[in-house]
């Protein structure tokens, strides 16, 4: 007990100043010492008052939480607009910056919106702005992802059927993109030309792209098959069809036979020509003769096809019988009435041969920016029309040499509204059969053809006398408008409702008089009539396309629901003179 103070005195005297703590002294409690105790020589801060204790995270003095002149209830955030930048300016330049709430996700599944519009919105976006498909993978695809080669192959096969059926290049691209996007391939670029289809998929920016191609070698007119393909694409884009089921359905579509046999097609060809002869002033005898000539031409075309002749020679063979019957009528019944009958017979035969479907598709592709495909389709139309010209000119030249009196001018117009309206509807009905349409689309297409002829007849009657080209644009515009609305209601292609309905508007009379003038040596006058026929054909195509574009204005695009000012249906920007 006596030595205890000595140890304490030795421990406290190790060269330390008076009042300093020894090194082995017991540390003070947390109440008296904290991690923020100032070093030696620095005075302690003043002790805060008991009723206002502060924490270690208190804001230092001199650093205010808000400006002095701003009240506490209006605290701003780091996303507040800077001073001088008004709300109007922020909205104007909103697309240049990422908004604080983030970029909203583009919804591509809108109830009631056709897949054509949804996919057009996608393919008209730049690749960097396209939304990626958000799906939960199931089964084997959960780890490996979608089988890219099989998806691309299915996409090409569907595009091949659509393009071979006469669908426009833009709709074929939209269908191909929709199928690829539905199965999870977002970075895809389809390319459509007249005979070649290709699609490229790039998994990522560092992976090599995968490209597949397919050649369209055979074309056939079967709108029943076309409608089945559209239903398949619609189900795929909704996510209701697996890849294997899609292959099975596509194989079944390919195996399906045409709904109408060859005999029905031959009778429909005769009914079409007979109805067309009634439109240009024919009577019952002319109806029978025109139908007979068209059926003979159809049989010759089938025989030429069976022998392996190209389509050009098939059109040459099909154009000769109606022209021969017309020349026979002119030789048998000389006089003024025979001119009307002969012209009606030959004109009715031309109605069944003019490639209106290919012409409408060609102009549509040109208006939508697919110039290579449009040029190829127009070249096809030119070759087919040249074949018709060759067949008719040979017969007309022989007829003029043997004394057939055919006046190369317009005949007197015969106005029979009731008969002509029924004839126009019969013509559209016959066209529906020749196009192998589904039976539930025939009635609407027939009514659409009757409406087209009523509009054209009203606008060209003597009291109104509007130019035939302008009247054709108006009538074809209504055909395209109603056809698009019908197709959107049925969720299928618009071609079954449009192609047959434009039949009464085809320029058969102008084509006949142009060829007759050329055959008789009046080349300048003949070229004038042929130019008018070309103008009428282009008016039909432009009117149909314009009506379809107007119909799309009634359907809001999914992107119009976004809060950002994104365009609903982007169109390609073209150069304007530079």
C-alpha positions as CSV (number, residue, x, y, z in Angstrom):
1,X,0.0,0.0,0.0
2,X,2.9,2.3,0.6
3,X,4.4,1.7,-2.8
4,X,1.3,2.4,-4.7
5,X,1.8,6.1,-5.0
6,X,5.3,5.6,-6.2
7,X,4.2,3.5,-9.2
8,X,1.7,6.1,-10.0
9,X,4.2,8.8,-9.8
10,X,6.6,6.8,-12.1
11,X,3.9,6.2,-14.7
12,X,2.9,9.8,-14.7
13,X,6.2,11.2,-15.0
14,X,7.5,9.8,-18.3
15,X,8.4,13.2,-19.7
16,X,4.8,14.2,-20.1
17,X,3.6,17.7,-19.4
18,X,1.4,18.4,-16.5
19,X,-2.2,17.7,-17.1
20,X,-1.6,15.2,-20.0
21,X,-3.0,11.7,-19.9
22,X,-0.7,8.8,-19.7
23,X,-0.5,6.4,-22.6
24,X,-1.8,3.4,-20.7
25,X,-4.6,5.3,-19.1
26,X,-8.2,4.1,-19.3
27,X,-10.0,5.8,-22.3
28,X,-12.7,8.2,-21.5
29,X,-16.3,7.3,-22.1
30,X,-18.2,8.1,-25.3
31,X,-20.1,10.8,-23.6
32,X,-17.0,12.8,-23.0
33,X,-14.9,11.8,-26.1
34,X,-16.0,11.2,-29.7
35,X,-14.3,10.5,-33.0
36,X,-14.5,14.2,-33.8
37,X,-12.5,15.4,-30.8
38,X,-10.1,18.1,-32.0
39,X,-6.3,17.3,-31.9
40,X,-4.0,18.6,-29.2
41,X,-3.7,22.3,-29.2
42,X,-7.0,22.9,-30.8
43,X,-9.7,24.4,-28.5
44,X,-12.9,22.5,-28.0
45,X,-15.9,24.0,-29.8
46,X,-18.5,25.6,-27.6
47,X,-20.9,23.1,-26.1
48,X,-24.4,23.3,-27.7
49,X,-27.3,24.1,-25.5
50,X,-29.1,21.2,-23.9
51,X,-32.4,21.8,-25.6
52,X,-30.9,21.8,-29.2
53,X,-28.6,18.8,-29.4
54,X,-26.9,18.3,-32.9
55,X,-25.8,15.2,-34.6
56,X,-22.6,14.3,-36.4
57,X,-24.3,15.0,-39.7
58,X,-25.4,18.5,-38.9
59,X,-24.9,21.1,-41.6
60,X,-21.9,23.2,-40.8
61,X,-22.4,26.8,-40.0
62,X,-22.5,29.1,-43.0
63,X,-23.9,26.4,-45.3
64,X,-27.6,27.0,-45.7
65,X,-30.1,24.3,-46.8
66,X,-32.0,26.8,-49.0
67,X,-31.4,30.3,-50.3
68,X,-32.1,33.0,-47.6
69,X,-34.9,34.5,-49.6
70,X,-36.6,31.2,-50.4
71,X,-39.1,29.8,-47.9
72,X,-38.6,26.4,-46.4
73,X,-41.7,24.9,-48.0
74,X,-40.4,25.4,-51.6
75,X,-37.2,23.3,-51.5
76,X,-36.0,22.5,-55.1
77,X,-34.5,19.3,-56.4
78,X,-31.6,18.7,-58.7
79,X,-34.1,18.2,-61.6
80,X,-35.4,21.8,-61.3
81,X,-35.2,23.9,-64.5
82,X,-32.3,26.3,-64.3
83,X,-33.0,30.0,-64.1
84,X,-33.6,31.5,-67.6
85,X,-34.9,28.3,-69.1
86,X,-38.6,28.6,-69.4
87,X,-41.1,25.8,-69.6
88,X,-41.8,26.5,-73.3
89,X,-38.1,26.2,-74.1
90,X,-37.8,23.0,-72.1
91,X,-40.7,21.4,-74.0
92,X,-39.1,22.5,-77.3
93,X,-35.8,20.9,-76.5
94,X,-37.2,18.0,-74.5
95,X,-36.2,15.5,-77.2
96,X,-32.5,16.4,-76.8
97,X,-32.3,15.4,-73.1
98,X,-33.4,12.4,-71.1
99,X,-36.4,13.6,-68.9
100,X,-36.1,13.0,-65.1
101,X,-39.0,10.6,-65.2
102,X,-37.2,8.4,-67.8
103,X,-38.2,7.5,-71.4
104,X,-41.6,5.9,-71.5
105,X,-41.8,2.4,-73.1
106,X,-43.4,2.3,-76.5
107,X,-46.5,0.1,-76.4
108,X,-46.9,-2.0,-79.6
109,X,-49.9,-4.0,-78.4
110,X,-52.9,-1.7,-78.6
111,X,-56.4,-3.3,-78.7
112,X,-58.0,-2.7,-82.0
113,X,-54.8,-1.6,-83.8
114,X,-54.0,-3.7,-86.9
115,X,-50.5,-5.3,-87.0
116,X,-49.8,-3.6,-90.2
117,X,-49.9,-0.2,-88.5
118,X,-47.9,-1.4,-85.5
119,X,-45.2,-2.8,-87.7
120,X,-45.1,0.2,-90.0
121,X,-44.4,2.3,-87.0
122,X,-41.5,0.0,-86.1
123,X,-39.9,-0.2,-89.5
124,X,-40.1,3.5,-90.1
125,X,-38.2,4.2,-86.8
126,X,-34.4,4.3,-86.8
127,X,-32.8,1.1,-85.6
128,X,-31.5,2.7,-82.4
129,X,-35.0,3.9,-81.4
130,X,-36.9,0.7,-81.9
131,X,-38.1,-0.8,-78.7
132,X,-36.8,-4.3,-77.9
133,X,-39.4,-7.1,-77.3
134,X,-39.9,-7.7,-73.6
135,X,-40.9,-11.3,-73.1
136,X,-40.4,-14.0,-70.5
137,X,-38.7,-17.0,-72.1
138,X,-40.3,-20.3,-71.5
139,X,-39.0,-23.9,-71.7
140,X,-35.9,-24.5,-73.7
141,X,-35.8,-20.9,-75.0
142,X,-35.2,-19.6,-71.4
143,X,-31.4,-20.2,-71.7
144,X,-30.6,-20.4,-75.4
145,X,-33.0,-17.8,-76.7
146,X,-35.1,-18.1,-79.9
147,X,-33.7,-20.3,-82.7
148,X,-32.5,-17.5,-85.0
149,X,-32.1,-19.5,-88.3
150,X,-35.6,-21.1,-88.0
151,X,-37.3,-17.8,-87.2
152,X,-35.6,-16.1,-90.1
153,X,-36.6,-19.0,-92.4
154,X,-40.2,-18.8,-91.3
155,X,-40.1,-15.1,-91.9
156,X,-38.8,-15.5,-95.4
157,X,-41.4,-18.2,-96.3
158,X,-44.3,-16.0,-95.1
159,X,-42.9,-13.0,-97.1
160,X,-42.5,-15.2,-100.2
161,X,-46.2,-16.1,-100.1
162,X,-47.3,-12.5,-99.6
163,X,-45.1,-11.2,-102.4
164,X,-46.1,-14.0,-104.8
165,X,-49.8,-13.2,-104.1
166,X,-49.4,-9.6,-105.2
167,X,-49.0,-7.8,-101.9
168,X,-47.2,-4.5,-101.8
169,X,-43.5,-4.4,-100.8
170,X,-44.3,-2.3,-97.7
171,X,-46.8,-4.7,-96.4
172,X,-44.5,-7.6,-97.0
173,X,-41.7,-5.9,-95.0
174,X,-44.2,-5.1,-92.2
175,X,-45.3,-8.8,-92.1
176,X,-41.7,-10.0,-92.1
177,X,-40.6,-7.6,-89.4
178,X,-43.7,-8.5,-87.3
179,X,-43.0,-12.2,-87.4
180,X,-39.3,-11.7,-86.5
181,X,-40.2,-9.3,-83.7
182,X,-42.8,-11.6,-82.3
183,X,-40.3,-14.3,-81.8
184,X,-37.8,-12.1,-80.0
185,X,-35.5,-10.9,-82.8
186,X,-35.5,-7.2,-82.4
187,X,-32.4,-6.2,-84.5
188,X,-33.8,-7.3,-87.9
189,X,-33.8,-5.6,-91.2
190,X,-36.0,-7.1,-94.0
191,X,-35.4,-6.2,-97.6
192,X,-38.0,-6.8,-100.4
193,X,-37.4,-6.5,-104.1
194,X,-39.4,-7.9,-107.0
195,X,-37.9,-11.4,-107.0
196,X,-35.6,-11.5,-103.9
197,X,-36.3,-11.5,-100.2
198,X,-33.7,-11.2,-97.6
199,X,-33.5,-10.5,-93.8
200,X,-30.6,-9.7,-91.6
201,X,-30.4,-10.2,-87.8
202,X,-27.6,-8.9,-85.7
203,X,-27.6,-10.3,-82.1
204,X,-25.5,-7.5,-80.7
205,X,-23.0,-4.8,-81.8
206,X,-20.1,-7.2,-81.4
207,X,-21.6,-10.4,-83.0
208,X,-21.6,-11.2,-86.7
209,X,-24.9,-10.6,-88.4
210,X,-27.0,-13.6,-89.8
211,X,-28.5,-13.1,-93.2
212,X,-30.9,-15.3,-95.1
213,X,-32.4,-14.9,-98.6
214,X,-35.1,-16.4,-100.7
215,X,-36.0,-16.0,-104.4
216,X,-39.6,-15.7,-105.5
217,X,-39.8,-17.7,-108.8
218,X,-43.5,-18.4,-109.2
219,X,-46.4,-16.0,-108.8
220,X,-50.1,-17.0,-108.5
221,X,-53.3,-15.2,-107.8
222,X,-55.0,-16.8,-104.9
223,X,-56.5,-14.4,-102.4
224,X,-57.8,-17.2,-100.2
225,X,-54.2,-18.3,-99.5
226,X,-53.2,-14.6,-99.0
227,X,-56.0,-14.1,-96.4
228,X,-54.8,-17.3,-94.6
229,X,-51.3,-16.0,-94.4
230,X,-52.5,-12.7,-93.0
231,X,-54.4,-14.5,-90.3
232,X,-51.3,-16.4,-89.5
233,X,-49.2,-13.2,-89.2
234,X,-51.9,-11.7,-87.0
235,X,-51.9,-14.6,-84.6
236,X,-48.1,-14.6,-84.5
237,X,-47.8,-10.9,-83.7
238,X,-50.3,-11.4,-80.9
239,X,-48.1,-14.1,-79.4
240,X,-50.6,-16.9,-79.6
241,X,-48.6,-19.2,-82.0
242,X,-45.5,-21.1,-81.2
243,X,-42.7,-21.6,-83.8
244,X,-43.6,-25.2,-84.6
245,X,-47.3,-24.5,-84.8
246,X,-46.6,-21.6,-87.2
247,X,-44.6,-24.0,-89.4
248,X,-47.5,-26.5,-89.4
249,X,-50.0,-23.9,-90.3
250,X,-47.8,-22.5,-93.1
251,X,-47.4,-26.0,-94.6
252,X,-51.2,-26.4,-94.5
253,X,-51.7,-23.1,-96.3
254,X,-49.3,-24.2,-99.0
255,X,-51.1,-27.6,-99.5
256,X,-54.5,-26.0,-99.8
257,X,-56.0,-26.1,-103.2
258,X,-57.6,-23.2,-105.0
259,X,-61.3,-22.8,-104.0
260,X,-62.5,-22.5,-107.6
261,X,-61.6,-25.0,-110.4
262,X,-60.4,-24.1,-113.8
263,X,-63.9,-24.4,-115.3
264,X,-65.3,-21.9,-112.9
265,X,-62.4,-19.5,-113.8
266,X,-63.2,-19.9,-117.5
267,X,-66.9,-19.1,-117.0
268,X,-65.9,-16.1,-114.8
269,X,-63.7,-14.8,-117.5
270,X,-66.6,-14.9,-120.0
271,X,-69.0,-13.2,-117.5
272,X,-66.4,-10.5,-116.9
273,X,-66.0,-9.7,-120.6
274,X,-69.7,-9.8,-121.2
275,X,-70.4,-7.4,-118.3
276,X,-67.7,-5.1,-119.6
277,X,-69.3,-5.1,-123.0
278,X,-72.6,-3.9,-121.4
279,X,-70.7,-1.1,-119.7
280,X,-69.7,0.4,-123.1
281,X,-73.1,0.1,-124.7
282,X,-73.5,-3.5,-125.8
283,X,-76.7,-5.5,-125.8
284,X,-77.6,-9.2,-125.1
285,X,-76.0,-10.5,-128.3
286,X,-72.8,-8.5,-127.6
287,X,-72.8,-10.0,-124.1
288,X,-72.8,-13.5,-125.5
289,X,-70.2,-12.8,-128.2
290,X,-67.9,-11.1,-125.7
291,X,-68.2,-13.9,-123.2
292,X,-67.5,-16.5,-125.9
293,X,-64.4,-14.7,-127.1
294,X,-63.0,-14.3,-123.6
295,X,-63.6,-18.0,-122.8
296,X,-61.8,-19.1,-126.0
297,X,-58.9,-16.8,-125.1
298,X,-58.8,-18.2,-121.6
299,X,-58.6,-21.8,-122.9
300,X,-55.8,-20.7,-125.3
301,X,-53.9,-19.2,-122.5
302,X,-54.2,-22.4,-120.4
303,X,-53.0,-24.4,-123.4
304,X,-50.0,-22.1,-123.8
305,X,-49.2,-22.4,-120.2
306,X,-49.4,-26.1,-120.3
307,X,-46.9,-26.1,-123.2
308,X,-44.5,-24.1,-121.1
309,X,-44.7,-20.8,-123.0
310,X,-43.9,-17.6,-121.1
311,X,-46.7,-15.4,-119.9
312,X,-46.1,-12.9,-122.7
313,X,-47.2,-15.4,-125.3
314,X,-50.1,-16.4,-123.1
315,X,-51.5,-12.9,-123.3
316,X,-50.9,-12.8,-127.0
317,X,-53.0,-15.9,-127.4
318,X,-55.7,-14.7,-125.0
319,X,-56.1,-11.4,-126.8
320,X,-56.7,-12.8,-130.3
321,X,-60.2,-14.5,-130.0
322,X,-62.1,-11.5,-128.7
323,X,-60.6,-9.3,-131.4
324,X,-61.4,-12.0,-134.1
325,X,-65.0,-12.1,-133.0
326,X,-65.2,-8.3,-133.1
327,X,-63.9,-8.3,-136.6
328,X,-66.4,-11.0,-137.6
329,X,-69.2,-8.9,-136.3
330,X,-68.0,-5.9,-138.3
331,X,-67.9,-8.1,-141.5
332,X,-71.3,-9.7,-140.9
333,X,-73.3,-6.7,-139.9
334,X,-72.1,-3.7,-142.0
335,X,-73.4,-0.3,-140.9
336,X,-73.3,2.0,-138.0
337,X,-74.7,-0.4,-135.4
338,X,-72.0,-2.9,-136.2
339,X,-69.4,-0.4,-135.1
340,X,-70.8,-0.3,-131.6
341,X,-71.2,-4.1,-131.4
342,X,-67.6,-4.8,-132.7
343,X,-66.1,-2.2,-130.4
344,X,-68.0,-3.5,-127.4
345,X,-67.0,-7.1,-128.1
346,X,-63.3,-6.2,-128.4
347,X,-63.4,-3.9,-125.4
348,X,-65.0,-6.5,-123.2
349,X,-62.2,-8.9,-124.1
350,X,-59.6,-6.4,-123.2
351,X,-61.1,-5.8,-119.7
352,X,-60.4,-9.4,-118.8
353,X,-56.7,-9.1,-119.8
354,X,-55.5,-5.6,-118.6
355,X,-53.2,-6.3,-115.6
356,X,-54.9,-3.8,-113.2
357,X,-53.7,-5.7,-110.1
358,X,-50.0,-5.5,-111.1
359,X,-50.4,-1.8,-112.1
360,X,-51.9,-0.9,-108.7
361,X,-49.2,-2.8,-106.8
362,X,-46.5,-1.1,-108.9
363,X,-47.8,2.5,-108.3
364,X,-48.3,1.7,-104.6
365,X,-44.7,0.5,-104.3
366,X,-43.5,3.7,-106.0
367,X,-45.5,6.0,-103.8
368,X,-44.2,4.2,-100.6
369,X,-40.6,4.5,-101.6
370,X,-39.8,1.0,-103.0
371,X,-38.6,2.2,-106.3
372,X,-36.7,-0.9,-107.4
373,X,-39.8,-3.1,-106.9
374,X,-42.0,-0.5,-108.4
375,X,-39.8,-0.3,-111.6
376,X,-39.8,-4.1,-111.9
377,X,-43.6,-4.3,-111.5
378,X,-44.1,-1.5,-114.1
379,X,-41.8,-3.3,-116.5
380,X,-43.9,-6.5,-116.0
381,X,-47.1,-4.5,-116.8
382,X,-45.5,-3.1,-119.9
383,X,-44.6,-6.5,-121.2
384,X,-48.1,-7.9,-120.5
385,X,-49.7,-4.9,-122.3
386,X,-47.3,-5.3,-125.2
387,X,-48.5,-8.9,-125.5
388,X,-52.1,-7.8,-125.6
389,X,-51.3,-5.1,-128.2
390,X,-49.5,-7.7,-130.4
391,X,-52.5,-10.1,-130.3
392,X,-55.1,-7.4,-131.0
393,X,-53.1,-5.6,-133.6
394,X,-52.5,-8.7,-135.7
395,X,-56.2,-9.5,-135.8
396,X,-57.2,-5.8,-136.5
397,X,-54.7,-5.5,-139.2
398,X,-55.9,-8.7,-140.9
399,X,-59.5,-7.4,-140.5
400,X,-58.8,-4.1,-142.1
401,X,-57.1,-5.8,-145.0
402,X,-60.1,-8.0,-145.7
403,X,-62.6,-5.1,-145.7
404,X,-63.8,-4.9,-142.1
405,X,-65.0,-1.3,-141.5
406,X,-64.0,-0.3,-138.0
407,X,-64.2,3.4,-137.3
408,X,-61.1,4.4,-135.2
409,X,-63.0,6.9,-133.1
410,X,-65.3,7.0,-130.1
411,X,-68.7,5.6,-130.5
412,X,-71.8,7.3,-129.3
413,X,-72.3,7.0,-125.5
414,X,-75.2,4.9,-124.4
415,X,-76.5,5.8,-120.9
416,X,-78.4,2.9,-119.2
417,X,-77.8,3.5,-115.5
418,X,-79.6,0.4,-114.1
419,X,-78.1,-2.0,-116.6
420,X,-74.6,-0.6,-116.2
421,X,-74.7,-0.7,-112.5
422,X,-75.7,-4.4,-112.5
423,X,-73.1,-5.0,-115.2
424,X,-70.4,-3.3,-113.0
425,X,-71.4,-5.5,-110.0
426,X,-71.4,-8.6,-112.2
427,X,-67.9,-7.6,-113.5
428,X,-66.6,-7.3,-109.9
429,X,-68.2,-10.6,-108.9
430,X,-66.5,-12.4,-111.8
431,X,-63.2,-10.7,-110.9
432,X,-63.6,-12.1,-107.3
433,X,-63.9,-15.6,-108.7
434,X,-60.9,-15.2,-111.0
435,X,-58.8,-13.9,-108.0
436,X,-59.8,-17.0,-105.9
437,X,-61.2,-14.9,-103.1
438,X,-62.9,-16.2,-100.0
439,X,-66.6,-16.4,-100.2
440,X,-67.3,-14.0,-97.4
441,X,-65.4,-11.2,-99.1
442,X,-67.2,-11.5,-102.4
443,X,-70.3,-9.6,-101.4
444,X,-68.4,-6.6,-100.1
445,X,-66.1,-6.5,-103.1
446,X,-69.1,-6.6,-105.4
447,X,-70.8,-3.8,-103.7
448,X,-67.6,-1.8,-103.7
449,X,-67.3,-2.2,-107.5
450,X,-70.9,-1.0,-107.9
451,X,-70.2,2.1,-105.8
452,X,-67.1,2.8,-107.9
453,X,-69.1,2.8,-111.1
454,X,-71.9,4.9,-109.7
455,X,-69.4,7.6,-108.6
456,X,-67.7,7.5,-112.0
457,X,-71.0,7.6,-113.9
458,X,-72.3,10.5,-111.9
459,X,-69.1,12.6,-112.3
460,X,-69.0,12.0,-116.1
461,X,-72.6,12.4,-117.0
462,X,-73.6,15.2,-119.3
463,X,-74.8,17.6,-116.6
464,X,-71.5,17.4,-114.7
465,X,-69.0,16.5,-117.4
466,X,-65.9,16.1,-115.2
467,X,-62.7,14.9,-116.9
468,X,-62.6,11.1,-117.0
469,X,-59.2,11.1,-115.3
470,X,-60.4,13.2,-112.4
471,X,-63.5,11.1,-112.1
472,X,-61.5,7.9,-112.1
473,X,-59.3,9.3,-109.2
474,X,-62.4,10.0,-107.1
475,X,-64.0,6.7,-107.8
476,X,-60.8,4.7,-107.2
477,X,-60.2,6.8,-104.0
478,X,-63.5,5.6,-102.6
479,X,-62.6,2.0,-103.6
480,X,-59.3,2.3,-101.7
481,X,-61.0,3.9,-98.7
482,X,-63.7,1.3,-98.3
483,X,-61.3,-1.5,-99.1
484,X,-58.9,-0.4,-96.3
485,X,-61.8,0.0,-93.8
486,X,-63.1,-3.5,-94.7
487,X,-59.7,-5.0,-94.3
488,X,-59.2,-3.4,-90.9
489,X,-62.5,-4.7,-89.7
490,X,-61.6,-8.2,-90.9
491,X,-57.8,-7.9,-89.9
492,X,-56.6,-9.1,-93.3
493,X,-55.3,-7.8,-96.7
494,X,-57.1,-5.0,-98.5
495,X,-56.5,-6.5,-101.9
496,X,-59.6,-8.8,-102.0
497,X,-61.8,-5.7,-101.5
498,X,-59.9,-3.4,-103.9
499,X,-58.6,-5.4,-106.9
500,X,-62.0,-6.7,-108.0
501,X,-63.7,-3.4,-107.3
502,X,-61.5,-1.4,-109.7
503,X,-62.5,-3.7,-112.6
504,X,-65.3,-1.4,-114.0
505,X,-62.8,1.5,-114.1
506,X,-60.2,-0.2,-116.3
507,X,-59.4,1.7,-119.5
508,X,-60.7,-0.8,-122.0
509,X,-62.2,1.6,-124.5
510,X,-59.2,3.9,-124.7
511,X,-56.9,0.9,-125.2
512,X,-59.1,-0.5,-128.0
513,X,-59.3,2.8,-129.9
514,X,-55.6,3.4,-129.6
515,X,-54.8,0.0,-131.0
516,X,-57.3,0.4,-133.8
517,X,-55.9,3.7,-134.9
518,X,-52.4,2.3,-134.9
519,X,-53.5,-0.7,-137.0
520,X,-55.1,1.7,-139.5
521,X,-52.0,3.9,-139.8
522,X,-53.1,6.8,-137.5
523,X,-50.2,6.5,-135.2
524,X,-50.4,10.0,-133.7
525,X,-54.1,9.6,-132.9
526,X,-53.5,6.0,-131.6
527,X,-50.8,7.2,-129.3
528,X,-53.1,9.8,-127.9
529,X,-55.7,7.2,-127.0
530,X,-53.0,5.0,-125.5
531,X,-51.7,7.9,-123.4
532,X,-55.2,8.5,-122.1
533,X,-55.4,4.8,-121.2
534,X,-52.1,5.1,-119.3
535,X,-53.4,8.2,-117.5
536,X,-56.6,6.4,-116.5
537,X,-54.6,3.4,-115.2
538,X,-52.3,5.6,-113.2
539,X,-55.4,7.5,-111.9
540,X,-56.8,4.2,-110.6
541,X,-53.6,3.3,-108.9
542,X,-53.1,6.7,-107.3
543,X,-56.7,6.9,-106.2
544,X,-56.6,3.5,-104.6
545,X,-53.4,4.4,-102.7
546,X,-54.7,7.8,-101.6
547,X,-57.9,6.2,-100.3
548,X,-55.9,3.7,-98.3
549,X,-53.8,6.4,-96.7
550,X,-57.0,8.4,-95.8
551,X,-58.4,5.2,-94.2
552,X,-55.3,4.9,-92.0
553,X,-56.0,8.4,-90.6
554,X,-59.0,7.0,-88.7
555,X,-56.8,4.5,-86.8
556,X,-54.6,6.0,-84.1
557,X,-51.1,4.6,-83.9
558,X,-49.9,3.1,-80.6
559,X,-47.2,5.7,-80.3
560,X,-49.8,8.5,-80.2
561,X,-50.5,7.4,-76.6
562,X,-47.0,8.4,-75.5
563,X,-46.6,11.7,-73.6
564,X,-43.6,12.6,-75.7
565,X,-44.4,14.3,-79.1
566,X,-43.4,11.3,-81.2
567,X,-45.0,11.0,-84.7
568,X,-47.5,8.2,-85.0
569,X,-46.6,7.1,-88.5
570,X,-43.3,8.3,-89.8
571,X,-42.7,8.7,-93.5
572,X,-39.3,8.6,-95.2
573,X,-37.8,12.0,-95.7
574,X,-36.8,12.6,-99.3
575,X,-34.5,15.2,-100.9
576,X,-36.1,18.2,-102.4
577,X,-34.0,19.2,-105.3
578,X,-30.6,18.6,-103.8
